[in-house]
């Protein structure tokens, strides 16, 4: 049975390949980028969706294959964008971008104790 859990998750998820071409977007990402084309962005280059300064950052991310994270304020809310490289059998395949709206109040743990395995 196929599951589409990602489409009802309250997080935008966009996946691109190693060239920066958008492979998929969940429903939340399509809604976030509705004014830019929403799900019609699938198959398009990230370079076509960003201004020149952002294009340079995208090129650097694709070359360096390192995660990137930042927050921004939008409509009085804090949004976290986390961009992570993804791999298949050890081969770099592109990036996944997660867009989270952060709650006004967030707890911060000093540490977390994982169960020993």
Secondary structure, DSSP 8 states (H G I E B T S, - for coil): ----HHHHSSSEEEEEETTSBEEEE-HHHHHHTGGGTGGGGTTSBGGGGS-HHHHHHHHHHHHH---EEEEEEETTEEEEEEEEEEEETTEEEEEEEEEEE--SS----S-------
